Amino acid sequence: MRIFELQNLNLLKKSLDVYTRQHEAIAKNIANANNPNYKRVNTDFSSELKARLEGVLKTEKAGHIAMPTQVHSKLSEKDAAQKEVDLTREMGALAENQIRFEFASKVLAGSYRLLSQSITGRSQ
């Protein structure tokens, strides 16, 4: 098993970037929920995440699982067509995005911790 797999770390870093941008868009929608002239910002960044992952996820062997053609949230289906801000939906999307961000950041932190342990030869 490889401790330091650069592709996996890059995948996690790119995911964190996308989740950060998605968080900013959702926060903007929530902040302007009471503004009647505001048109909500699309918060579905699944196509951007897929584009960033192109070339990182490869199916080289028969046992590998192919990347799905579209990564999307259950909340994103109706969000794309909606022009007005639905505070309940936005808060749900924010919570979902936060869970994804925390998962990716914990996995990345764990990878760096293992790398540090392998370099120093001791655990913290």
Secondary structure, 3 states (H helix, E strand, C coil): CCCCCHHHHHHHHHHHHHHHHHHHHHHHHHHCCCCCCCCCCCCCCHHHHHHHHCCCCCCCCCCCCCCCCCCCCCCHHHHCCCCCCCHHHHHHHHHHHHHHHHHHHHHHHHHHHHHHHHHHCCCC
